[in-house]
Amino acid sequence: MSEPVKNNEQRNEGGRSRLSPLRLAPRKYFTVLSAFVILGIFGGYGYYALIGCSTGSCAITSNPYMSMVWGGLIGYLLPDFFVKKAAEEN
């Protein structure tokens, strides 16, 4: 008999709960992380170009480089909700 599901989490056939992040090998995790950072940088520049700051007094959105840095930072932090790096096996 399988173990009971706790905290209203549902499990799929692999035994992983539907709410827990996917575990990836370190190389794949780095690839996903890099893709999120690059998308964040483009998103930051897109935010600067499309929305931006009309007065020039906004610390983040008045400068395209700051918008890109903050977008990249969000892109770096966001993947942890979806994927985790699996422990290396020796």
LOROKOL-699540 format. One record per atom (N, C-alpha, C): residue number from 1; residue in one letter; atom name; x, y negated, z. Coordinates in nm, 4 decimals. Atoms other than C-alpha are relative to their C-alpha. Layout:
N
> n,res,atom,X,Y,Z
> NUM,A,CA,X,Y,Z
...
***
This chain:
90
> n,res,atom,X,Y,Z
> 1,M,N,0.0848,0.1168,0.0000
> 1,M,CA,0.0000,0.0000,0.0000
> 1,M,C,0.0896,-0.1235,0.0000
> 2,S,N,-0.0811,0.1216,0.0072
> 2,S,CA,0.1343,-0.3478,-0.0776
> 2,S,C,-0.0202,-0.0855,0.1245
> 3,E,N,0.0087,0.0871,-0.1165
> 3,E,CA,0.2021,-0.6091,0.1870
> 3,E,C,-0.1092,-0.1043,-0.0197
> 4,P,N,0.1075,0.0997,0.0141
> 4,P,CA,-0.0757,-0.8582,0.2608
> 4,P,C,0.0558,-0.1341,-0.0468
> 5,V,N,-0.0376,0.1311,0.0503
> 5,V,CA,-0.0647,-1.1960,0.0917
> 5,V,C,-0.0248,-0.1025,0.1095
> 6,K,N,0.0108,0.0995,-0.1062
> 6,K,CA,0.0019,-1.4800,0.3363
> 6,K,C,-0.0210,-0.1388,-0.0590
> 7,N,N,0.0196,0.1407,0.0356
> 7,N,CA,-0.1042,-1.8441,0.3161
> 7,N,C,-0.0668,-0.0191,-0.1351
> 8,N,N,0.0768,0.0103,0.1245
> 8,N,CA,-0.3408,-1.7881,0.0229
> 8,N,C,0.0879,0.0040,-0.1243
> 9,E,N,-0.0849,-0.0132,0.1181
> 9,E,CA,-0.0502,-1.7104,-0.2121
> 9,E,C,-0.0400,0.1274,-0.0731
> 10,Q,N,0.0299,-0.1177,0.0798
> 10,Q,CA,-0.1237,-1.4724,-0.4952
> 10,Q,C,0.1293,0.0496,-0.0614
> 11,R,N,-0.1231,-0.0577,0.0534
> 11,R,CA,0.1447,-1.2340,-0.6168
> 11,R,C,-0.0263,0.0567,-0.1386
> 12,N,N,0.0101,-0.0599,0.1323
> 12,N,CA,0.2100,-1.1288,-0.9743
> 12,N,C,0.0638,0.1379,0.0033
> 13,E,N,-0.0518,-0.1356,0.0037
> 13,E,CA,0.3399,-0.7894,-1.0920
> 13,E,C,0.1438,0.0101,0.0486
> 14,G,N,-0.1392,-0.0030,-0.0420
> 14,G,CA,0.7030,-0.8817,-1.0154
> 14,G,C,0.0185,-0.0157,0.1494
> 15,G,N,-0.0097,0.0154,-0.1431
> 15,G,CA,0.6261,-0.9341,-0.6475
> 15,G,C,0.0239,-0.1438,0.0437
> 16,R,N,-0.0250,0.1404,-0.0314
> 16,R,CA,0.7010,-1.3078,-0.6678
> 16,R,C,-0.1341,-0.0705,0.0131
> 17,S,N,0.1265,0.0713,-0.0154
> 17,S,CA,0.4270,-1.5343,-0.5390
> 17,S,C,-0.0131,-0.1037,-0.1111
> 18,R,N,0.0259,0.0946,0.1073
> 18,R,CA,0.2675,-1.7637,-0.7912
> 18,R,C,0.0457,-0.1405,0.0359
> 19,L,N,-0.0351,0.1342,-0.0433
> 19,L,CA,0.3581,-2.0698,-0.5848
> 19,L,C,0.1499,-0.0187,0.0225
> 20,S,N,-0.1432,0.0138,-0.0241
> 20,S,CA,0.7283,-1.9954,-0.5337
> 20,S,C,0.0727,-0.0274,-0.1320
> 21,P,N,-0.0733,0.0325,0.1226
> 21,P,CA,0.9861,-2.1283,-0.7814
> 21,P,C,0.0673,0.1221,-0.0614
> 22,L,N,-0.0660,-0.1050,0.0753
> 22,L,CA,1.1407,-1.9067,-1.0461
> 22,L,C,0.1490,-0.0002,0.0326
> 23,R,N,-0.1432,-0.0100,-0.0293
> 23,R,CA,1.4921,-1.7823,-0.9622
> 23,R,C,0.0740,0.0314,-0.1288
> 24,L,N,-0.0778,-0.0161,0.1220
> 24,L,CA,1.7451,-1.8164,-1.2453
> 24,L,C,0.1458,0.0255,0.0331
> 25,A,N,-0.1443,-0.0188,-0.0125
> 25,A,CA,2.1044,-1.7074,-1.2918
> 25,A,C,0.0664,-0.1374,-0.0021
> 26,P,N,-0.0637,0.1316,-0.0081
> 26,P,CA,2.3515,-1.9917,-1.2238
> 26,P,C,0.0186,-0.0703,-0.1344
> 27,R,N,-0.0205,0.0625,0.1315
> 27,R,CA,2.4274,-2.0516,-1.5936
> 27,R,C,-0.1314,-0.0521,-0.0563
> 28,K,N,0.1305,0.0437,0.0497
> 28,K,CA,2.0590,-2.0700,-1.6898
> 28,K,C,-0.0536,-0.1158,0.0837
> 29,Y,N,0.0442,0.1087,-0.0870
> 29,Y,CA,1.9857,-2.2880,-1.3878
> 29,Y,C,0.0684,-0.1309,-0.0395
> 30,F,N,-0.0731,0.1200,0.0408
> 30,F,CA,2.2576,-2.5329,-1.4954
> 30,F,C,-0.0532,-0.0531,-0.1329
> 31,T,N,0.0566,0.0417,0.1288
> 31,T,CA,2.1107,-2.5392,-1.8482
> 31,T,C,-0.1334,-0.0714,0.0204
> 32,V,N,0.1298,0.0623,-0.0273
> 32,V,CA,1.7621,-2.6176,-1.7158
> 32,V,C,0.0201,-0.1339,0.0698
> 33,L,N,-0.0290,0.1238,-0.0725
> 33,L,CA,1.9027,-2.8793,-1.4770
> 33,L,C,0.0513,-0.1080,-0.0957
> 34,S,N,-0.0526,0.0962,0.0982
> 34,S,CA,2.0968,-3.0451,-1.7617
> 34,S,C,-0.1099,-0.0529,-0.0908
> 35,A,N,0.1099,0.0430,0.0867
> 35,A,CA,1.7868,-3.0529,-1.9806
> 35,A,C,-0.0907,-0.0991,0.0732
> 36,F,N,0.0834,0.0920,-0.0770
> 36,F,CA,1.5845,-3.2197,-1.7035
> 36,F,C,0.0690,-0.1354,0.0176
> 37,V,N,-0.0736,0.1260,-0.0165
> 37,V,CA,1.8585,-3.4797,-1.6442
> 37,V,C,-0.0024,-0.0794,-0.1300
> 38,I,N,0.0012,0.0694,0.1297
> 38,I,CA,1.8783,-3.5626,-2.0163
> 38,I,C,-0.1388,-0.0560,-0.0295
> 39,L,N,0.1362,0.0504,0.0199
> 39,L,CA,1.4998,-3.5900,-2.0394
> 39,L,C,-0.0297,-0.1166,0.0934
> 40,G,N,0.0183,0.1097,-0.0936
> 40,G,CA,1.5038,-3.8115,-1.7292
> 40,G,C,0.0681,-0.1275,-0.0470
> 41,I,N,-0.0714,0.1172,0.0528
> 41,I,CA,1.7624,-4.0421,-1.8864
> 41,I,C,-0.0787,-0.0630,-0.1144
> 42,F,N,0.0813,0.0539,0.1100
> 42,F,CA,1.5542,-4.0755,-2.2022
> 42,F,C,-0.1306,-0.0593,0.0518
> 43,G,N,0.1224,0.0537,-0.0595
> 43,G,CA,1.2427,-4.1228,-1.9894
> 43,G,C,0.0236,-0.1337,0.0678
> 44,G,N,-0.0338,0.1278,-0.0633
> 44,G,CA,1.4152,-4.3992,-1.7921
> 44,G,C,0.0170,-0.1108,-0.1015
> 45,Y,N,-0.0152,0.1012,0.1037
> 45,Y,CA,1.5131,-4.5781,-2.1089
> 45,Y,C,-0.1351,-0.0320,-0.0642
> 46,G,N,0.1335,0.0230,0.0553
> 46,G,CA,1.1623,-4.5301,-2.2475
> 46,G,C,-0.0841,-0.0882,0.0912
> 47,Y,N,0.0721,0.0846,-0.0947
> 47,Y,CA,1.0190,-4.6825,-1.9312
> 47,Y,C,0.0480,-0.1446,-0.0107
> 48,Y,N,-0.0559,0.1350,0.0158
> 48,Y,CA,1.2538,-4.9805,-1.9695
> 48,Y,C,-0.0513,-0.0640,-0.1289
> 49,A,N,0.0361,0.0558,0.1306
> 49,A,CA,1.1679,-5.0257,-2.3384
> 49,A,C,-0.1503,-0.0266,-0.0117
> 50,L,N,0.1437,0.0131,0.0192
> 50,L,CA,0.7913,-4.9762,-2.3167
> 50,L,C,-0.0691,-0.0816,0.1092
> 51,I,N,0.0654,0.0691,-0.1107
> 51,I,CA,0.6992,-5.1099,-1.9728
> 51,I,C,0.0888,-0.1124,0.0503
> 52,G,N,-0.1007,0.0982,-0.0383
> 52,G,CA,1.0086,-5.2850,-1.8393
> 52,G,C,-0.0454,-0.1030,0.1012
> 53,C,N,0.0276,0.1083,-0.0928
> 53,C,CA,1.0044,-5.6100,-1.6483
> 53,C,C,-0.0002,-0.1301,-0.0798
> 54,S,N,0.0105,0.1200,0.0826
> 54,S,CA,0.8834,-5.9259,-1.8156
> 54,S,C,0.0718,-0.1210,0.0605
> 55,T,N,-0.0620,0.1168,-0.0629
> 55,T,CA,1.0316,-6.1660,-1.5588
> 55,T,C,0.1511,0.0134,0.0146
> 56,G,N,-0.1431,-0.0204,-0.0168
> 56,G,CA,1.3789,-6.0102,-1.5332
> 56,G,C,0.0431,0.0075,0.1453
> 57,S,N,-0.0352,-0.0026,-0.1413
> 57,S,CA,1.3647,-6.0057,-1.1534
> 57,S,C,-0.0123,0.1387,0.0618
> 58,C,N,0.0138,-0.1360,-0.0513
> 58,C,CA,1.2935,-5.6341,-1.1155
> 58,C,C,0.1375,0.0665,0.0017
> 59,A,N,-0.1348,-0.0546,-0.0150
> 59,A,CA,1.6044,-5.4597,-0.9860
> 59,A,C,0.0244,0.1221,-0.0871
> 60,I,N,-0.0211,-0.1241,0.0752
> 60,I,CA,1.5508,-5.1299,-1.1659
> 60,I,C,-0.0350,-0.0168,-0.1473
> 61,T,N,0.0487,-0.0004,0.1377
> 61,T,CA,1.3522,-5.2019,-1.4816
> 61,T,C,0.0473,-0.1185,-0.0829
> 62,S,N,-0.0477,0.1122,0.0811
> 62,S,CA,1.5201,-5.5271,-1.5874
> 62,S,C,0.1294,0.0340,-0.0721
> 63,N,N,-0.1269,-0.0409,0.0587
> 63,N,CA,1.8408,-5.3432,-1.6800
> 63,N,C,-0.0168,0.1418,-0.0560
> 64,P,N,0.0211,-0.1345,0.0549
> 64,P,CA,1.8332,-5.0429,-1.9197
> 64,P,C,0.0884,0.1049,0.0664
> 65,Y,N,-0.0896,-0.0975,-0.0622
> 65,Y,CA,2.1301,-4.8790,-1.7477
> 65,Y,C,-0.0530,0.0467,0.1350
> 66,M,N,0.0576,-0.0393,-0.1289
> 66,M,CA,1.9649,-4.8835,-1.4058
> 66,M,C,-0.1233,0.0883,-0.0198
> 67,S,N,0.1161,-0.0840,0.0292
> 67,S,CA,1.6448,-4.7418,-1.5545
> 67,S,C,0.0442,0.1399,-0.0393
> 68,M,N,-0.0500,-0.1303,0.0424
> 68,M,CA,1.8466,-4.4621,-1.7148
> 68,M,C,0.0607,0.0773,0.1173
> 69,V,N,-0.0569,-0.0668,-0.1179
> 69,V,CA,2.0328,-4.3858,-1.3898
> 69,V,C,-0.1111,0.0546,0.0885
> 70,W,N,0.1105,-0.0455,-0.0841
> 70,W,CA,1.7105,-4.3655,-1.1902
> 70,W,C,-0.0790,0.1112,-0.0681
> 71,G,N,0.0671,-0.1081,0.0724
> 71,G,CA,1.5464,-4.1551,-1.4616
> 71,G,C,0.0795,0.1291,0.0073
> 72,G,N,-0.0848,-0.1185,-0.0125
> 72,G,CA,1.8434,-3.9171,-1.4570
> 72,G,C,-0.0035,0.0583,0.1395
> 73,L,N,0.0086,-0.0475,-0.1381
> 73,L,CA,1.8248,-3.8961,-1.0780
> 73,L,C,-0.1310,0.0748,0.0238
> 74,I,N,0.1289,-0.0692,-0.0126
> 74,I,CA,1.4567,-3.8050,-1.0916
> 74,I,C,0.0053,0.1315,-0.0779
> 75,G,N,-0.0168,-0.1229,0.0770
> 75,G,CA,1.5407,-3.5529,-1.3650
> 75,G,C,0.0854,0.1031,0.0710
> 76,Y,N,-0.0841,-0.0912,-0.0773
> 76,Y,CA,1.8047,-3.4040,-1.1351
> 76,Y,C,-0.0767,0.0616,0.1165
> 77,L,N,0.0726,-0.0481,-0.1169
> 77,L,CA,1.5680,-3.3706,-0.8400
> 77,L,C,-0.1246,0.0812,-0.0352
> 78,L,N,0.1275,-0.0613,0.0362
> 78,L,CA,1.2544,-3.2550,-1.0235
> 78,L,C,0.0047,0.1519,-0.0211
> 79,P,N,0.0047,-0.1445,0.0268
> 79,P,CA,1.3573,-2.9005,-1.1301
> 79,P,C,-0.0102,0.0876,0.1236
> 80,D,N,0.0080,-0.0827,-0.1197
> 80,D,CA,1.3771,-2.7787,-0.7691
> 80,D,C,-0.1424,0.0412,0.0345
> 81,F,N,0.1379,-0.0419,-0.0215
> 81,F,CA,0.9979,-2.7618,-0.7668
> 81,F,C,-0.0335,0.1237,-0.0827
> 82,F,N,0.0350,-0.1045,0.0954
> 82,F,CA,1.0016,-2.5128,-1.0552
> 82,F,C,0.0993,0.1154,-0.0036
> 83,V,N,-0.1021,-0.1043,0.0082
> 83,V,CA,1.3324,-2.3213,-1.0508
> 83,V,C,0.1000,-0.0153,0.1140
> 84,K,N,-0.1064,-0.0021,-0.1005
> 84,K,CA,1.5975,-2.2226,-0.7958
> 84,K,C,0.1144,0.0832,-0.0571
> 85,K,N,-0.1153,-0.0774,0.0436
> 85,K,CA,1.9481,-2.0932,-0.8495
> 85,K,C,0.0039,0.1298,0.0802
> 86,A,N,-0.0083,-0.1299,-0.0670
> 86,A,CA,1.9694,-1.7211,-0.7726
> 86,A,C,0.1391,0.0169,0.0587
> 87,A,N,-0.1293,-0.0272,-0.0625
> 87,A,CA,2.2470,-1.6002,-0.5473
> 87,A,C,0.0861,0.0802,-0.0971
> 88,E,N,-0.0917,-0.0723,0.0888
> 88,E,CA,2.5529,-1.4808,-0.7382
> 88,E,C,0.0264,0.1371,0.0582
> 89,E,N,-0.0260,-0.1371,-0.0421
> 89,E,CA,2.6040,-1.1082,-0.7257
> 89,E,C,0.1435,0.0350,-0.0346
> 90,N,N,-0.1393,-0.0409,0.0230
> 90,N,CA,2.9598,-0.9777,-0.6868
> 90,N,C,0.0097,0.1483,-0.0107
***
